[in-house]
Amino acid sequence: MIGEILVGGLRALQDYIAYHVLTCLIPAFLLAGGMVSFVSKEAVIRYLGAATHRLTTYIFAALSSFFLAVCSCTVIPVSSGLYYQGAGVAAAFIVLWVAPAANILAIMYTGAILGYDLALIRIVAALLMAVVVGGVMSSFFWKEEKERSFTLETKETKIMKRQDVILLVLLVVALLAPNYLIRHGPYLHKIYVWLIGMAVVFATAFLTKKKEEIRSWLQESWWFVKIIFPLLLVGVFIVGVIGQIIPQKFIENWLAGRGLFPSFLATLIGALSYFATMTEAPFVDTLMKLGMGKGPALALLLTGPGLSLPSMLAIIRVFRFKKAVVYTTTIIILGTLVGWFSSNFVFK
């Protein structure tokens, strides 16, 4: 029994390393390092900083996150990169939430598998939750935001140089292209796409950047790797162990109904499990065929890719324990309420 549990954890770790490190995490870490190195701190503070008008910050952060097809772990380097570059805590956590919970690729896949009514509600719910998350994080950590907001007052509007924009866009393409272009077939095909994307990225960097700038970029990227990657591996192993312990029958028997508990349980399962972006849709589809309600399904669609045990551990390391607790608690409560509300007033 113990051997099977450990094998489950090791298998999850093996799959994670095989399918996510190259095509997802490496571009994400390079993107985070690029944000710190190339993006104007003055402009970030102007658009996403604590002193910026809240509604402007929330909308800008949420809409930009919609186009990042990343999972709960991959988004952490991007979100933390923004935060340490000067973005407010609300903006950083909105990116942390919206990018995995409602990115355009996952939404399209949800519509194709589960129906576009559920996909549309997922978008609306994720964006509404983003506003609440931003408000909660700003309210809880307003003293810290006030201290960070006075550091720089500027009218700077140019976020970065043109060549830096091109480089970061190429990194985003390298991050998204394997999933966008290769929907089916061997994983090796995704690696081919990734290799082409990364070759273009580094060719552009060597043509447009000085050696010192490239060295600074890689050093910033390595800092994110050191602080986040080990915890991701530990968390993925724990998720694999949990998957071996909890029988599937238990999940199937308790995820039907319109009350708060089924939605809460679905939210909790999503929060503790790890779903790479788009993998949540077929998983939820299977559970719905076994009798899972649409409300709990929505709750799982939101929290499954938006939270995970590995991401919680990494958030604690990057953003500190208190922020991680407030954020996680807020998402679990909101996910439960959204699932319950949808069960009783939307999916009648």
Residue pairs with C-beta under 8 A, 6 or more apart in sequence:
4 244
5 241
5 244
5 245
6 241
7 244
8 240
8 241
8 243
8 244
9 237
9 238
9 239
9 240
9 241
9 244
10 237
10 240
11 240
12 236
12 237
12 239
12 240
12 241
12 243
12 274
13 233
13 236
13 237
13 240
16 232
16 233
16 236
16 274
17 233
18 187
19 187
19 276
20 71
20 73
20 74
20 276
22 191
22 194
23 178
23 179
23 190
23 191
23 193
23 194
24 70
24 71
24 74
24 175
24 276
25 73
25 74
25 77
25 229
25 232
26 198
27 171
27 172
27 174
27 175
27 194
27 197
27 198
27 201
28 70
28 74
28 75
28 77
28 78
28 175
29 77
29 221
29 222
29 224
29 225
29 228
29 229
30 171
30 201
30 217
30 221
31 77
31 78
31 81
31 168
31 171
31 172
31 175
32 77
32 78
32 80
32 81
32 220
32 221
32 224
33 81
33 217
33 218
33 219
33 220
33 221
33 222
33 223
33 224
34 81
34 164
34 167
34 168
34 171
34 217
34 220
34 221
35 78
35 81
35 82
35 85
35 168
36 81
36 84
36 85
36 220
37 213
37 216
37 217
37 220
38 160
38 161
38 164
38 167
38 168
38 217
39 85
39 159
39 160
39 164
39 168
40 156
40 158
40 159
40 160
41 85
41 86
41 152
42 152
42 154
42 156
43 156
43 157
43 158
43 159
43 160
44 82
44 85
44 86
44 87
44 159
45 51
45 52
45 86
45 87
45 149
45 151
45 152
45 154
46 52
46 154
46 155
46 156
46 157
47 56
47 57
47 60
47 159
48 57
48 60
48 61
48 82
48 86
48 87
48 88
48 91
49 57
49 86
49 87
49 88
49 91
49 148
49 149
50 88
50 89
50 90
50 138
50 145
50 146
50 148
50 149
51 149
51 153
52 88
54 90
54 134
54 135
54 138
57 88
57 90
57 91
57 94
57 134
58 90
58 91
58 94
58 130
58 131
58 134
60 91
61 87
61 90
61 91
61 92
61 94
61 95
61 98
61 130
61 134
62 94
62 98
62 127
62 130
62 131
64 95
65 94
65 95
65 97
65 98
65 99
65 102
65 103
65 130
66 98
66 99
66 102
66 103
66 104
67 103
67 104
68 75
68 78
68 95
68 99
68 103
68 172
68 175
68 176
69 99
69 103
69 104
69 105
69 106
69 175
69 176
69 179
69 180
69 277
69 278
70 78
70 99
70 100
70 103
70 175
70 277
71 100
71 274
71 275
71 276
71 277
71 305
71 308
72 100
72 274
72 275
72 305
72 306
72 307
72 308
72 310
72 311
73 232
73 235
73 274
73 308
73 310
73 311
73 314
74 100
74 175
74 277
75 95
75 96
75 99
75 100
76 96
76 228
76 311
76 314
76 315
76 318
77 224
77 228
78 95
78 99
79 92
79 93
79 95
79 96
79 99
80 92
80 224
80 228
80 318
80 319
81 224
82 91
82 92
82 95
83 89
83 92
83 318
83 319
86 148
86 151
86 152
88 138
88 145
88 148
88 149
89 137
89 138
89 141
89 144
89 145
89 319
89 323
90 133
90 134
90 135
90 137
90 138
90 145
91 134
92 319
93 133
93 134
93 137
93 323
93 327
94 130
94 133
94 134
96 315
96 327
97 126
97 129
97 130
97 133
97 306
97 331
98 126
98 127
98 130
100 106
100 277
100 305
100 306
101 122
101 126
101 129
101 302
101 303
101 305
101 306
102 122
102 123
102 126
102 127
102 302
103 277
105 176
105 179
105 180
105 277
105 278
106 277
106 278
106 280
106 281
106 305
107 119
107 122
107 123
108 119
109 278
109 281
110 118
110 119
110 122
110 281
110 301
111 118
111 119
111 120
113 281
113 282
113 285
114 281
114 284
114 285
114 288
114 297
114 301
118 294
118 297
118 298
118 301
121 298
121 342
121 346
122 298
122 301
122 302
125 298
125 302
125 338
125 342
126 302
126 306
129 302
129 331
129 334
129 335
129 338
132 330
132 334
133 327
133 330
133 331
133 334
136 326
136 330
137 323
137 326
137 327
137 330
138 145
140 322
140 326
141 323
141 326
159 165
160 168
163 204
163 208
163 209
166 204
166 208
167 201
167 204
167 205
167 208
167 209
170 197
170 200
170 201
170 204
171 201
173 197
174 194
174 197
174 198
174 200
174 201
177 193
177 194
177 197
178 190
178 191
178 193
178 194
178 197
179 190
179 277
179 278
181 193
182 189
182 190
182 193
205 214
205 217
206 214
209 217
227 317
227 318
228 314
228 317
228 318
231 310
231 313
231 314
231 317
232 310
232 311
232 313
232 314
234 310
234 313
235 274
235 308
235 309
235 310
235 311
235 312
235 313
235 314
236 274
236 310
238 309
238 310
239 272
239 273
239 274
239 308
239 309
239 310
242 272
242 273
242 309
243 273
251 269
251 287
252 287
252 290
252 291
252 292
254 261
254 262
254 265
255 262
255 265
255 266
255 287
255 291
255 292
255 293
255 296
256 262
256 291
256 292
256 293
256 296
257 293
257 296
257 343
258 293
258 295
258 340
258 343
258 344
259 340
259 343
260 336
260 340
262 293
262 295
262 296
262 339
262 343
263 295
263 296
263 299
263 335
263 336
263 337
263 338
263 339
263 340
263 343
264 299
264 332
264 336
264 339
265 296
266 292
266 296
266 297
266 299
266 300
266 303
266 335
266 339
267 299
267 300
267 302
267 303
267 331
267 332
267 335
267 336
267 339
268 332
269 300
269 304
270 280
270 299
270 300
270 301
270 302
270 303
270 304
270 305
270 306
270 307
270 335
271 303
271 307
271 308
271 309
271 312
271 328
271 331
271 332
271 335
272 308
272 309
273 304
273 308
273 309
274 308
274 309
274 310
274 311
275 283
275 304
275 305
275 308
276 305
277 305
280 300
280 301
280 304
280 305
281 301
283 300
283 304
284 292
284 297
284 300
284 301
284 304
287 297
287 300
288 294
288 297
293 343
293 347
294 342
294 343
294 346
294 347
295 339
295 340
295 341
295 342
295 343
295 344
295 346
295 347
296 339
296 343
297 339
298 338
298 339
298 342
299 335
299 336
299 338
299 339
302 335
302 338
303 331
303 332
303 335
306 331
307 328
307 331
307 332
312 324
312 328
315 323
315 324
315 327
315 328
316 324
319 327
